[in-house]
């Protein structure tokens, strides 16, 4: 998963990084099966300027061999 921050005030998007993958999610495994136990991802972001952003997460699809359309959430950095 690649993370990008799009400033609502304008300007170019900021690449935040590629997430670490493989953390434990026993709650997901309980619903979908043991093969989904180690499926979480995470990223620590530092140095992003104060402001409002649309945070876009682009997941890599092994089936399509490409990134899928982003999931977006609006965030405020203080």
Order of alpha helices (4+ residues) and beta strands (2+ residues): beta-beta-beta-alpha-beta-beta-beta-beta-beta
